Amino acid sequence: MSEETGGNAIDPNTMSIIVTKGSLDWAYPPFILGTTAAAMGLEVTMFFTFYGLPLLLKKMDLKVTPLGNAAMKMPMMGGHMVMPNIVAAIPGVDAMASKMMKNLIKKNGVASVEDLRELAVEADVRMIGCQMTMDLFDYQADQMIDGIEVGGAATYIEVATQSHINLFI
Amino acid sequence: MADKVLDAKGLNCPLPILKAKKALKDVDVGGTLEVLSTDPGSVADFQAFSRTTGNELLEHSEEGGVYTFLIRKT
């Protein structure tokens, strides 16, 4: 409540997330945290930029790659398997790994990213697409889901100054 | 008996919490919601959810891998 902050106390129940990654695995943390925070009564804003922007496309086609991902240990035949890069680089292996991951997700009762995004929309999570990324990678507003806003760095910074929790994922 | 029962068995994080939040909308203030879950993580999560939202976790128990939570809406 000091003069320096303009006399505005920040509501502790506010959170923003910068979403920068859009692969199947990385899509989960922001949507899980965003929807859960909203369910716990927080006002949530998500800002989608760079490779996170495609998570706002009407039709998501999410994939995961084991290439260069030494920590990706898939449960297999009672153990865990890390795929050697030379195998991971073979065409078709990404698609296979993505399918395996989606099967694991289903088997374990984990929500799909599509479902979590739907729940985020229902919970009135504010979602902002980065205009610069849209220009850079040639995406149009009509390809994105309804109800999102478009903005830039200043739009996000304004949100961040009003949010108690600010995450970068 | 709880005013409403939510069966979240077989669902993983964060779905039991998200569905509980939705189910609480149909419960009057002072009323209770019973949640059934098989997610071991939901034990810590329903306590955190209740502390943060101010809803009251009246009791929780486990039997045969099924966790039961009784929440009073405040």
gemmi code that builds the backbone of each chain (N, CA, C; Angstrom):
import gemmi

chains = {
    "A": [
        ("MET", (0.832, -1.212, 0.000), (0.000, 0.000, 0.000), (0.866, 1.260, 0.000)),
        ("SER", (2.113, 1.127, -0.443), (3.002, 2.281, -0.395), (2.740, 3.194, -1.593)),
        ("GLU", (3.268, 4.388, -1.499), (3.117, 5.352, -2.591), (3.820, 4.862, -3.848)),
        ("GLU", (4.920, 4.131, -3.635), (5.725, 3.690, -4.789), (4.947, 2.752, -5.705)),
        ("THR", (4.048, 1.947, -5.113), (3.290, 1.033, -5.950), (1.953, 1.651, -6.360)),
        ("GLY", (1.884, 2.961, -6.222), (0.676, 3.644, -6.644), (-0.483, 3.444, -5.676)),
        ("GLY", (-0.165, 2.895, -4.499), (-1.206, 2.726, -3.493), (-2.103, 1.542, -3.757)),
        ("ASN", (-1.733, 0.696, -4.739), (-2.571, -0.455, -5.049), (-1.996, -1.725, -4.441)),
        ("ALA", (-2.728, -2.330, -3.518), (-2.310, -3.613, -2.981), (-2.668, -4.679, -3.999)),
        ("ILE", (-1.781, -5.658, -4.141), (-2.053, -6.732, -5.100), (-2.890, -7.807, -4.420)),
        ("ASP", (-3.976, -8.170, -5.069), (-4.837, -9.241, -4.579), (-4.027, -10.543, -4.552)),
        ("PRO", (-3.899, -11.197, -3.375), (-3.100, -12.428, -3.324), (-3.679, -13.547, -4.196)),
        ("ASN", (-4.958, -13.464, -4.516), (-5.590, -14.514, -5.318), (-5.564, -14.188, -6.807)),
        ("THR", (-4.363, -13.919, -7.297), (-4.204, -13.605, -8.717), (-2.951, -14.302, -9.221)),
        ("MET", (-3.011, -14.810, -10.438), (-1.861, -15.521, -11.001), (-1.782, -15.303, -12.495)),
        ("SER", (-0.574, -15.162, -12.988), (-0.380, -15.131, -14.436), (0.631, -16.209, -14.816)),
        ("ILE", (0.455, -16.741, -16.015), (1.393, -17.751, -16.527), (1.779, -17.358, -17.947)),
        ("ILE", (3.083, -17.295, -18.208), (3.550, -17.138, -19.583), (3.754, -18.536, -20.130)),
        ("VAL", (3.085, -18.848, -21.231), (3.142, -20.198, -21.804), (4.000, -20.144, -23.062)),
        ("THR", (5.185, -20.758, -23.002), (6.120, -20.625, -24.130), (6.369, -21.923, -24.880)),
        ("LYS", (5.792, -23.027, -24.390), (6.080, -24.311, -25.038), (4.791, -25.041, -25.379)),
        ("GLY", (4.754, -25.657, -26.548), (3.489, -26.232, -27.019), (3.541, -27.706, -27.369)),
        ("SER", (4.526, -28.431, -26.850), (4.538, -29.875, -27.114), (3.582, -30.566, -26.148)),
        ("LEU", (3.259, -31.811, -26.443), (2.264, -32.549, -25.648), (2.622, -32.563, -24.164)),
        ("ASP", (3.894, -32.777, -23.851), (4.300, -32.838, -22.449), (4.289, -31.452, -21.793)),
        ("TRP", (4.824, -30.461, -22.492), (4.920, -29.121, -21.907), (3.588, -28.384, -21.863)),
        ("ALA", (2.593, -28.872, -22.593), (1.278, -28.208, -22.578), (0.581, -28.443, -21.241)),
        ("TYR", (0.952, -29.507, -20.548), (0.246, -29.855, -19.318), (0.444, -28.891, -18.144)),
        ("PRO", (1.713, -28.585, -17.760), (1.865, -27.761, -16.546), (1.065, -26.464, -16.547)),
        ("PRO", (1.107, -25.652, -17.631), (0.340, -24.403, -17.558), (-1.166, -24.615, -17.443)),
        ("PHE", (-1.700, -25.602, -18.181), (-3.154, -25.812, -18.128), (-3.580, -26.445, -16.804)),
        ("ILE", (-2.760, -27.339, -16.256), (-3.092, -27.938, -14.958), (-3.088, -26.859, -13.874)),
        ("LEU", (-2.019, -26.048, -13.857), (-1.926, -25.022, -12.818), (-2.967, -23.924, -13.008)),
        ("GLY", (-3.198, -23.559, -14.258), (-4.180, -22.508, -14.539), (-5.587, -22.912, -14.110)),
        ("THR", (-5.996, -24.131, -14.501), (-7.352, -24.580, -14.159), (-7.491, -24.805, -12.651)),
        ("THR", (-6.441, -25.353, -12.030), (-6.522, -25.616, -10.591), (-6.575, -24.309, -9.807)),
        ("ALA", (-5.756, -23.355, -10.203), (-5.775, -22.054, -9.527), (-7.160, -21.418, -9.654)),
        ("ALA", (-7.732, -21.510, -10.838), (-9.076, -20.946, -11.042), (-10.076, -21.660, -10.134)),
        ("ALA", (-9.942, -22.995, -10.018), (-10.851, -23.765, -9.154), (-10.676, -23.375, -7.691)),
        ("MET", (-9.481, -22.896, -7.330), (-9.223, -22.499, -5.945), (-9.528, -21.022, -5.717)),
        ("GLY", (-10.193, -20.426, -6.699), (-10.680, -19.069, -6.513), (-9.747, -17.971, -6.974)),
        ("LEU", (-8.666, -18.334, -7.676), (-7.751, -17.303, -8.154), (-8.209, -16.767, -9.505)),
        ("GLU", (-7.868, -15.523, -9.750), (-8.105, -14.928, -11.056), (-6.858, -15.211, -11.884)),
        ("VAL", (-7.022, -15.937, -12.986), (-5.862, -16.433, -13.732), (-5.802, -15.836, -15.137)),
        ("THR", (-4.593, -15.412, -15.521), (-4.355, -14.961, -16.894), (-3.229, -15.794, -17.485)),
        ("MET", (-3.438, -16.288, -18.698), (-2.387, -17.036, -19.390), (-2.009, -16.282, -20.652)),
        ("PHE", (-0.701, -16.079, -20.834), (-0.196, -15.365, -22.005), (0.575, -16.351, -22.868)),
        ("PHE", (0.085, -16.588, -24.088), (0.654, -17.615, -24.967), (1.568, -16.977, -25.986)),
        ("THR", (2.841, -17.361, -25.936), (3.805, -16.751, -26.845), (4.720, -17.804, -27.454)),
        ("PHE", (5.336, -17.468, -28.553), (6.209, -18.396, -29.294), (5.580, -19.783, -29.436)),
        ("TYR", (6.271, -20.832, -29.007), (5.755, -22.177, -29.290), (4.560, -22.524, -28.421)),
        ("GLY", (4.216, -21.655, -27.495), (3.016, -21.859, -26.688), (1.762, -21.394, -27.416)),
        ("LEU", (1.932, -20.489, -28.396), (0.764, -19.927, -29.095), (-0.126, -20.980, -29.763)),
        ("PRO", (0.453, -22.011, -30.400), (-0.419, -23.017, -31.051), (-1.368, -23.725, -30.087)),
        ("LEU", (-1.151, -23.589, -28.792), (-2.085, -24.184, -27.826), (-3.435, -23.461, -27.837)),
        ("LEU", (-3.510, -22.332, -28.555), (-4.785, -21.616, -28.677), (-5.495, -21.934, -29.988)),
        ("LEU", (-4.851, -22.718, -30.864), (-5.490, -23.070, -32.132), (-6.718, -23.935, -31.881)),
        ("LYS", (-7.743, -23.726, -32.710), (-8.972, -24.530, -32.567), (-8.620, -26.005, -32.599)),
        ("LYS", (-7.811, -26.385, -33.584), (-7.439, -27.785, -33.685), (-5.977, -27.952, -33.251)),
        ("MET", (-5.811, -28.571, -32.083), (-4.456, -28.820, -31.592), (-4.011, -30.184, -32.087)),
        ("ASP", (-2.763, -30.279, -32.483), (-2.218, -31.583, -32.875), (-0.889, -31.725, -32.129)),
        ("LEU", (-0.993, -32.131, -30.855), (0.192, -32.079, -29.996), (1.045, -33.332, -30.099)),
        ("LYS", (2.336, -33.107, -30.120), (3.275, -34.228, -30.217), (4.387, -34.063, -29.178)),
        ("VAL", (5.015, -35.179, -28.865), (6.154, -35.147, -27.965), (7.301, -35.839, -28.682)),
        ("THR", (8.528, -35.338, -28.486), (9.659, -36.005, -29.118), (10.661, -36.491, -28.066)),
        ("PRO", (11.126, -37.727, -28.220), (12.174, -38.210, -27.314), (13.556, -37.709, -27.732)),
        ("LEU", (13.639, -37.032, -28.892), (14.946, -36.596, -29.407), (15.551, -35.524, -28.500)),
        ("GLY", (16.728, -35.816, -27.980), (17.417, -34.861, -27.113), (16.764, -34.711, -25.761)),
        ("ASN", (15.906, -35.655, -25.409), (15.175, -35.568, -24.142), (15.589, -36.734, -23.235)),
        ("ALA", (16.740, -36.558, -22.591), (17.333, -37.650, -21.809), (16.484, -38.030, -20.604)),
        ("ALA", (15.612, -37.109, -20.171), (14.807, -37.376, -18.981), (13.506, -38.090, -19.318)),
        ("MET", (13.246, -38.299, -20.605), (11.985, -38.943, -20.987), (12.139, -40.456, -20.914)),
        ("LYS", (11.714, -41.000, -19.790), (11.843, -42.437, -19.563), (10.454, -43.050, -19.598)),
        ("MET", (10.184, -43.771, -20.653), (8.847, -44.343, -20.808), (8.777, -45.709, -20.127)),
        ("PRO", (7.703, -45.942, -19.365), (7.563, -47.252, -18.748), (7.396, -48.320, -19.829)),
        ("MET", (8.179, -49.355, -19.728), (8.135, -50.382, -20.767), (8.630, -51.710, -20.225)),
        ("MET", (7.850, -52.729, -20.426), (8.204, -54.083, -20.027), (8.724, -54.136, -18.583)),
        ("GLY", (8.016, -53.470, -17.706), (8.356, -53.529, -16.289), (9.488, -52.599, -15.870)),
        ("GLY", (10.154, -51.954, -16.849), (11.235, -51.017, -16.514), (10.962, -49.655, -17.140)),
        ("HIS", (12.012, -48.884, -17.331), (11.878, -47.594, -18.006), (12.899, -47.513, -19.120)),
        ("MET", (12.463, -46.959, -20.247), (13.355, -46.927, -21.399), (13.605, -45.507, -21.881)),
        ("VAL", (14.877, -45.183, -22.076), (15.247, -43.921, -22.711), (15.628, -44.254, -24.145)),
        ("MET", (15.062, -43.496, -25.074), (15.335, -43.804, -26.472), (16.634, -43.128, -26.909)),
        ("PRO", (17.566, -43.899, -27.490), (18.804, -43.265, -27.976), (18.469, -42.253, -29.069)),
        ("ASN", (19.209, -41.152, -29.128), (18.920, -40.099, -30.099), (18.921, -40.613, -31.531)),
        ("ILE", (19.812, -41.552, -31.805), (19.915, -42.048, -33.191), (18.634, -42.776, -33.599)),
        ("VAL", (17.949, -43.356, -32.620), (16.655, -44.002, -32.889), (15.553, -42.942, -32.941)),
        ("ALA", (15.642, -42.005, -31.990), (14.616, -40.964, -31.901), (14.545, -40.115, -33.167)),
        ("ALA", (15.666, -40.061, -33.899), (15.723, -39.215, -35.102), (15.091, -39.884, -36.315)),
        ("ILE", (14.787, -41.161, -36.214), (14.201, -41.884, -37.351), (12.776, -41.375, -37.605)),
        ("PRO", (12.447, -41.089, -38.874), (11.085, -40.611, -39.171), (10.036, -41.597, -38.644)),
        ("GLY", (9.007, -41.064, -38.039), (7.929, -41.914, -37.539), (8.045, -42.210, -36.054)),
        ("VAL", (9.248, -42.043, -35.501), (9.436, -42.354, -34.082), (8.703, -41.322, -33.207)),
        ("ASP", (8.722, -40.046, -33.625), (7.982, -39.005, -32.897), (6.499, -39.360, -32.791)),
        ("ALA", (5.943, -39.782, -33.935), (4.518, -40.117, -33.972), (4.228, -41.288, -33.048)),
        ("MET", (5.151, -42.270, -33.052), (4.966, -43.445, -32.203), (5.047, -43.042, -30.721)),
        ("ALA", (6.043, -42.226, -30.389), (6.206, -41.794, -28.996), (5.000, -40.975, -28.547)),
        ("SER", (4.469, -40.143, -29.457), (3.298, -39.327, -29.117), (2.097, -40.209, -28.840)),
        ("LYS", (1.967, -41.262, -29.653), (0.850, -42.181, -29.473), (0.972, -42.923, -28.142)),
        ("MET", (2.208, -43.349, -27.844), (2.444, -44.047, -26.576), (2.085, -43.156, -25.396)),
        ("MET", (2.512, -41.890, -25.478), (2.247, -40.942, -24.393), (0.739, -40.736, -24.234)),
        ("LYS", (0.028, -40.605, -25.361), (-1.426, -40.398, -25.289), (-2.120, -41.618, -24.687)),
        ("ASN", (-1.599, -42.818, -24.990), (-2.161, -44.028, -24.378), (-1.943, -44.039, -22.870)),
        ("LEU", (-0.730, -43.644, -22.452), (-0.423, -43.576, -21.016), (-1.345, -42.585, -20.312)),
        ("ILE", (-1.570, -41.448, -20.965), (-2.418, -40.390, -20.413), (-3.825, -40.925, -20.170)),
        ("LYS", (-4.340, -41.623, -21.177), (-5.680, -42.188, -21.087), (-5.756, -43.252, -19.991)),
        ("LYS", (-4.766, -44.140, -20.008), (-4.746, -45.266, -19.074), (-4.714, -44.779, -17.620)),
        ("ASN", (-4.063, -43.647, -17.392), (-3.892, -43.153, -16.026), (-4.943, -42.131, -15.609)),
        ("GLY", (-5.982, -41.994, -16.401), (-7.056, -41.078, -16.024), (-6.639, -39.619, -16.018)),
        ("VAL", (-5.599, -39.303, -16.818), (-5.159, -37.907, -16.931), (-5.986, -37.239, -18.029)),
        ("ALA", (-6.410, -36.021, -17.787), (-7.221, -35.304, -18.775), (-6.416, -35.038, -20.032)),
        ("SER", (-7.085, -34.920, -21.166), (-6.386, -34.491, -22.379), (-6.154, -32.983, -22.278)),
        ("VAL", (-5.186, -32.493, -23.034), (-4.913, -31.049, -23.035), (-6.147, -30.302, -23.541)),
        ("GLU", (-6.835, -30.911, -24.525), (-8.054, -30.298, -25.069), (-9.096, -30.103, -23.961)),
        ("ASP", (-9.266, -31.138, -23.134), (-10.243, -31.050, -22.035), (-9.839, -29.986, -21.020)),
        ("LEU", (-8.547, -29.956, -20.689), (-8.086, -28.968, -19.702), (-8.284, -27.548, -20.222)),
        ("ARG", (-8.041, -27.357, -21.520), (-8.229, -26.027, -22.099), (-9.709, -25.638, -22.045)),
        ("GLU", (-10.559, -26.614, -22.328), (-12.003, -26.373, -22.256), (-12.405, -25.959, -20.830)),
        ("LEU", (-11.822, -26.660, -19.842), (-12.115, -26.339, -18.439), (-11.585, -24.949, -18.082)),
        ("ALA", (-10.457, -24.583, -18.678), (-9.902, -23.244, -18.432), (-10.847, -22.179, -18.980)),
        ("VAL", (-11.384, -22.430, -20.175), (-12.329, -21.483, -20.775), (-13.571, -21.360, -19.884)),
        ("GLU", (-14.091, -22.511, -19.443), (-15.281, -22.531, -18.573), (-15.049, -21.783, -17.274)),
        ("ALA", (-13.796, -21.869, -16.776), (-13.473, -21.243, -15.486), (-13.101, -19.765, -15.648)),
        ("ASP", (-13.351, -19.228, -16.843), (-13.074, -17.817, -17.121), (-11.605, -17.439, -16.961)),
        ("VAL", (-10.714, -18.377, -17.267), (-9.295, -18.033, -17.309), (-9.098, -17.085, -18.492)),
        ("ARG", (-8.437, -15.962, -18.218), (-8.204, -14.992, -19.289), (-7.026, -15.482, -20.135)),
        ("MET", (-7.237, -15.619, -21.435), (-6.174, -16.113, -22.303), (-5.824, -15.074, -23.357)),
        ("ILE", (-4.529, -14.778, -23.410), (-4.053, -13.752, -24.337), (-3.061, -14.378, -25.305)),
        ("GLY", (-3.302, -14.223, -26.598), (-2.362, -14.682, -27.618), (-1.413, -13.564, -27.977)),
        ("CYS", (-0.157, -13.903, -28.203), (0.864, -12.898, -28.515), (0.757, -12.494, -29.985)),
        ("GLN", (0.486, -11.211, -30.209), (0.319, -10.699, -31.574), (1.580, -10.893, -32.411)),
        ("MET", (2.729, -10.620, -31.795), (3.994, -10.733, -32.537), (4.217, -12.164, -33.017)),
        ("THR", (3.908, -13.135, -32.158), (4.068, -14.543, -32.553), (3.106, -14.895, -33.680)),
        ("MET", (1.892, -14.324, -33.632), (0.916, -14.579, -34.700), (1.452, -14.075, -36.031)),
        ("ASP", (2.078, -12.894, -36.000), (2.666, -12.339, -37.223), (3.839, -13.202, -37.690)),
        ("LEU", (4.700, -13.555, -36.723), (5.931, -14.280, -37.019), (5.665, -15.632, -37.666)),
        ("PHE", (4.733, -16.370, -37.092), (4.476, -17.733, -37.579), (3.212, -17.820, -38.447)),
        ("ASP", (2.685, -16.649, -38.828), (1.552, -16.573, -39.749), (0.307, -17.308, -39.254)),
        ("TYR", (-0.157, -16.904, -38.106), (-1.438, -17.411, -37.603), (-2.461, -16.278, -37.652)),
        ("GLN", (-3.723, -16.639, -37.981), (-4.791, -15.634, -38.025), (-5.716, -15.825, -36.822)),
        ("ALA", (-6.345, -14.719, -36.440), (-7.229, -14.755, -35.265), (-8.347, -15.786, -35.426)),
        ("ASP", (-8.830, -15.984, -36.682), (-9.957, -16.909, -36.858), (-9.553, -18.378, -36.723)),
        ("GLN", (-8.242, -18.645, -36.613), (-7.796, -20.024, -36.380), (-7.796, -20.353, -34.890)),
        ("MET", (-7.938, -19.316, -34.075), (-7.842, -19.496, -32.621), (-9.230, -19.725, -32.022)),
        ("ILE", (-9.251, -20.320, -30.821), (-10.518, -20.561, -30.149), (-11.180, -19.221, -29.796)),
        ("ASP", (-12.495, -19.263, -29.613), (-13.237, -18.046, -29.278), (-12.914, -17.599, -27.859)),
        ("GLY", (-13.071, -16.322, -27.653), (-12.972, -15.793, -26.289), (-11.577, -15.388, -25.871)),
        ("ILE", (-10.594, -15.541, -26.763), (-9.249, -15.126, -26.371), (-9.020, -13.671, -26.753)),
        ("GLU", (-8.013, -13.069, -26.134), (-7.618, -11.716, -26.491), (-6.282, -11.795, -27.208)),
        ("VAL", (-5.932, -10.729, -27.886), (-4.619, -10.660, -28.516), (-3.910, -9.440, -27.960)),
        ("GLY", (-2.632, -9.623, -27.629), (-1.894, -8.499, -27.060), (-0.406, -8.719, -27.157)),
        ("GLY", (0.338, -7.784, -26.604), (1.792, -7.866, -26.672), (2.426, -7.801, -25.297)),
        ("ALA", (3.713, -7.530, -25.302), (4.490, -7.532, -24.063), (3.899, -6.585, -23.016)),
        ("ALA", (3.495, -5.403, -23.452), (2.967, -4.422, -22.490), (1.672, -4.922, -21.854)),
        ("THR", (0.875, -5.617, -22.661), (-0.376, -6.192, -22.138), (-0.054, -7.177, -21.025)),
        ("TYR", (0.966, -8.028, -21.272), (1.328, -9.009, -20.245), (1.908, -8.322, -19.008)),
        ("ILE", (2.790, -7.353, -19.225), (3.437, -6.692, -18.076), (2.395, -6.025, -17.187)),
        ("GLU", (1.381, -5.432, -17.813), (0.315, -4.830, -17.005), (-0.360, -5.892, -16.126)),
        ("VAL", (-0.620, -7.072, -16.739), (-1.213, -8.184, -15.982), (-0.287, -8.590, -14.839)),
        ("ALA", (1.013, -8.695, -15.140), (1.984, -9.145, -14.138), (2.056, -8.190, -12.956)),
        ("THR", (1.926, -6.876, -13.232), (1.992, -5.911, -12.127), (0.781, -6.041, -11.208)),
        ("GLN", (-0.278, -6.698, -11.713), (-1.493, -6.854, -10.912), (-1.664, -8.279, -10.399)),
        ("SER", (-0.644, -9.135, -10.619), (-0.756, -10.540, -10.211), (0.238, -10.857, -9.104)),
        ("HIS", (-0.257, -11.601, -8.122), (0.581, -11.964, -6.982), (1.575, -13.055, -7.366)),
        ("ILE", (1.143, -13.987, -8.222), (1.989, -15.099, -8.661), (2.196, -14.954, -10.160)),
        ("ASN", (3.455, -14.947, -10.599), (3.748, -14.875, -12.027), (4.665, -16.020, -12.404)),
        ("LEU", (4.202, -16.903, -13.274), (4.984, -18.074, -13.665), (5.386, -18.005, -15.134)),
        ("PHE", (6.537, -18.558, -15.430), (7.024, -18.667, -16.819), (7.245, -20.150, -17.096)),
        ("ILE", (6.486, -20.683, -18.040), (6.613, -22.118, -18.338), (6.953, -22.315, -19.800)),
    ],
    "B": [
        ("MET", (-25.615, -38.231, 5.638), (-25.502, -38.291, 4.174), (-25.152, -36.910, 3.613)),
        ("ALA", (-24.242, -36.920, 2.677), (-23.848, -35.656, 2.051), (-24.968, -35.172, 1.131)),
        ("ASP", (-25.001, -33.851, 0.892), (-26.027, -33.299, 0.013), (-25.782, -33.687, -1.442)),
        ("LYS", (-24.500, -33.905, -1.766), (-24.162, -34.292, -3.146), (-22.941, -35.204, -3.096)),
        ("VAL", (-22.902, -36.161, -3.993), (-21.764, -37.085, -4.060), (-21.111, -36.969, -5.430)),
        ("LEU", (-19.787, -36.867, -5.430), (-19.037, -36.820, -6.687), (-18.139, -38.050, -6.761)),
        ("ASP", (-18.340, -38.836, -7.791), (-17.482, -40.001, -8.004), (-16.359, -39.613, -8.959)),
        ("ALA", (-15.160, -39.406, -8.413), (-14.007, -39.032, -9.242), (-12.995, -40.177, -9.302)),
        ("LYS", (-13.490, -41.376, -9.089), (-12.587, -42.531, -9.099), (-12.017, -42.735, -10.508)),
        ("GLY", (-10.734, -43.084, -10.570), (-10.088, -43.334, -11.857), (-9.532, -42.078, -12.505)),
        ("LEU", (-9.861, -40.912, -11.944), (-9.374, -39.657, -12.520), (-8.107, -39.209, -11.809)),
        ("ASN", (-7.214, -38.626, -12.589), (-5.949, -38.172, -12.031), (-5.910, -36.643, -11.930)),
        ("CYS", (-4.905, -36.157, -11.221), (-4.684, -34.728, -10.989), (-4.730, -33.963, -12.297)),
        ("PRO", (-5.397, -32.828, -12.392), (-6.128, -32.138, -11.333), (-7.638, -32.377, -11.392)),
        ("LEU", (-8.074, -33.418, -12.120), (-9.516, -33.561, -12.379), (-10.384, -33.704, -11.122)),
        ("PRO", (-9.966, -34.475, -10.087), (-10.832, -34.544, -8.897), (-11.119, -33.164, -8.293)),
        ("ILE", (-10.103, -32.306, -8.261), (-10.282, -30.949, -7.713), (-11.190, -30.121, -8.632)),
        ("LEU", (-10.925, -30.182, -9.940), (-11.716, -29.372, -10.869), (-13.185, -29.792, -10.840)),
        ("LYS", (-13.414, -31.104, -10.765), (-14.800, -31.590, -10.738), (-15.461, -31.286, -9.395)),
        ("ALA", (-14.671, -31.307, -8.328), (-15.221, -30.967, -7.004), (-15.655, -29.503, -6.985)),
        ("LYS", (-14.828, -28.657, -7.556), (-15.152, -27.225, -7.611), (-16.485, -27.014, -8.348)),
        ("LYS", (-16.637, -27.727, -9.472), (-17.879, -27.628, -10.240), (-19.065, -28.147, -9.427)),
        ("ALA", (-18.853, -29.294, -8.763), (-19.940, -29.918, -8.004), (-20.369, -29.026, -6.845)),
        ("LEU", (-19.423, -28.295, -6.262), (-19.753, -27.413, -5.134), (-20.720, -26.302, -5.544)),
        ("LYS", (-20.744, -25.992, -6.847), (-21.668, -24.956, -7.327), (-23.115, -25.375, -7.098)),
        ("ASP", (-23.352, -26.697, -7.100), (-24.720, -27.205, -6.920), (-25.070, -27.435, -5.454)),
        ("VAL", (-24.140, -27.086, -4.552), (-24.385, -27.300, -3.125), (-24.652, -25.943, -2.474)),
        ("ASP", (-25.658, -25.877, -1.632), (-25.949, -24.629, -0.926), (-24.874, -24.362, 0.131)),
        ("VAL", (-24.701, -23.093, 0.477), (-23.764, -22.750, 1.556), (-24.198, -23.474, 2.833)),
        ("GLY", (-23.221, -24.134, 3.465), (-23.540, -24.932, 4.655), (-23.802, -26.388, 4.324)),
        ("GLY", (-24.056, -26.664, 3.051), (-24.285, -28.036, 2.601), (-22.972, -28.783, 2.423)),
        ("THR", (-23.076, -30.093, 2.174), (-21.864, -30.906, 2.094), (-21.747, -31.637, 0.755)),
        ("LEU", (-20.489, -31.848, 0.377), (-20.164, -32.608, -0.831), (-19.242, -33.754, -0.442)),
        ("GLU", (-19.595, -34.955, -0.894), (-18.718, -36.099, -0.675), (-18.016, -36.416, -1.985)),
        ("VAL", (-16.683, -36.541, -1.924), (-15.905, -36.854, -3.121), (-15.223, -38.199, -2.937)),
        ("LEU", (-15.379, -39.057, -3.958), (-14.682, -40.347, -3.963), (-13.567, -40.269, -4.994)),
        ("SER", (-12.352, -40.667, -4.604), (-11.210, -40.564, -5.502), (-10.288, -41.758, -5.311)),
        ("THR", (-9.573, -42.111, -6.387), (-8.556, -43.162, -6.259), (-7.157, -42.579, -6.417)),
        ("ASP", (-7.076, -41.251, -6.554), (-5.792, -40.582, -6.738), (-5.161, -40.309, -5.364)),
        ("PRO", (-4.036, -40.986, -5.036), (-3.420, -40.774, -3.718), (-3.014, -39.311, -3.493)),
        ("GLY", (-2.732, -38.587, -4.585), (-2.352, -37.178, -4.475), (-3.502, -36.308, -4.007)),
        ("SER", (-4.721, -36.824, -4.118), (-5.872, -35.997, -3.754), (-5.960, -35.785, -2.237)),
        ("VAL", (-5.256, -36.623, -1.453), (-5.276, -36.441, 0.006), (-4.690, -35.081, 0.370)),
        ("ALA", (-3.483, -34.817, -0.130), (-2.854, -33.519, 0.137), (-3.619, -32.408, -0.583)),
        ("ASP", (-4.094, -32.699, -1.791), (-4.705, -31.654, -2.609), (-6.045, -31.165, -2.057)),
        ("PHE", (-6.866, -32.063, -1.534), (-8.157, -31.601, -0.995), (-7.965, -30.791, 0.289)),
        ("GLN", (-6.891, -31.117, 1.034), (-6.607, -30.294, 2.217), (-6.174, -28.887, 1.791)),
        ("ALA", (-5.299, -28.826, 0.783), (-4.833, -27.530, 0.290), (-5.986, -26.744, -0.343)),
        ("PHE", (-6.814, -27.444, -1.097), (-7.973, -26.818, -1.746), (-8.888, -26.199, -0.682)),
        ("SER", (-9.149, -26.961, 0.386), (-10.057, -26.482, 1.429), (-9.463, -25.297, 2.175)),
        ("ARG", (-8.170, -25.374, 2.501), (-7.519, -24.259, 3.207), (-7.575, -22.985, 2.366)),
        ("THR", (-7.323, -23.127, 1.059), (-7.246, -21.936, 0.202), (-8.617, -21.344, -0.093)),
        ("THR", (-9.609, -22.219, -0.301), (-10.926, -21.709, -0.682), (-11.795, -21.387, 0.526)),
        ("GLY", (-11.367, -21.857, 1.714), (-12.157, -21.590, 2.912), (-13.263, -22.605, 3.139)),
        ("ASN", (-13.463, -23.511, 2.186), (-14.424, -24.589, 2.426), (-13.839, -25.517, 3.495)),
        ("GLU", (-14.728, -26.199, 4.200), (-14.267, -26.965, 5.349), (-14.169, -28.457, 5.011)),
        ("LEU", (-12.976, -29.022, 5.202), (-12.811, -30.464, 5.003), (-13.186, -31.145, 6.318)),
        ("LEU", (-14.396, -31.668, 6.387), (-14.910, -32.216, 7.646), (-14.221, -33.530, 7.997)),
        ("GLU", (-14.037, -34.371, 7.008), (-13.339, -35.634, 7.260), (-12.819, -36.222, 5.964)),
        ("HIS", (-11.785, -37.054, 6.114), (-11.336, -37.822, 4.952), (-10.834, -39.171, 5.424)),
        ("SER", (-11.066, -40.165, 4.596), (-10.697, -41.523, 4.975), (-10.315, -42.315, 3.737)),
        ("GLU", (-9.754, -43.486, 3.968), (-9.354, -44.345, 2.846), (-9.802, -45.767, 3.140)),
        ("GLU", (-10.350, -46.408, 2.129), (-10.718, -47.809, 2.292), (-10.579, -48.515, 0.957)),
        ("GLY", (-9.717, -49.525, 0.934), (-9.524, -50.312, -0.284), (-9.070, -49.485, -1.480)),
        ("GLY", (-8.226, -48.473, -1.219), (-7.692, -47.665, -2.317), (-8.626, -46.562, -2.772)),
        ("VAL", (-9.775, -46.431, -2.107), (-10.700, -45.342, -2.440), (-10.680, -44.309, -1.306)),
        ("TYR", (-10.398, -43.083, -1.686), (-10.359, -41.983, -0.709), (-11.705, -41.281, -0.708)),
        ("THR", (-12.196, -40.991, 0.485), (-13.468, -40.288, 0.615), (-13.230, -38.966, 1.347)),
        ("PHE", (-13.742, -37.915, 0.779), (-13.607, -36.580, 1.381), (-14.993, -35.993, 1.599)),
        ("LEU", (-15.194, -35.409, 2.762), (-16.454, -34.725, 3.025), (-16.159, -33.237, 3.223)),
        ("ILE", (-16.704, -32.451, 2.323), (-16.406, -31.012, 2.308), (-17.678, -30.224, 2.586)),
        ("ARG", (-17.587, -29.258, 3.512), (-18.735, -28.379, 3.738), (-18.483, -27.046, 3.039)),
        ("LYS", (-19.441, -26.652, 2.234), (-19.318, -25.382, 1.502), (-19.547, -24.222, 2.456)),
        ("THR", (-18.664, -23.248, 2.409), (-18.816, -22.080, 3.298), (-19.136, -20.828, 2.490)),
    ],
}
model = gemmi.Model(1)
for chain_id, residues in chains.items():
    chain = gemmi.Chain(chain_id)
    for i, (resn, *xyz) in enumerate(residues, 1):
        res = gemmi.Residue()
        res.name, res.seqid = resn, gemmi.SeqId(i, " ")
        for name, pos in zip(("N", "CA", "C"), xyz):
            atom = gemmi.Atom()
            atom.name, atom.element = name, gemmi.Element(name[0])
            atom.pos, atom.b_iso = gemmi.Position(*pos), 0.0
            res.add_atom(atom)
        chain.add_residue(res)
    model.add_chain(chain)
structure = gemmi.Structure()
structure.add_model(model)
structure.setup_entities()
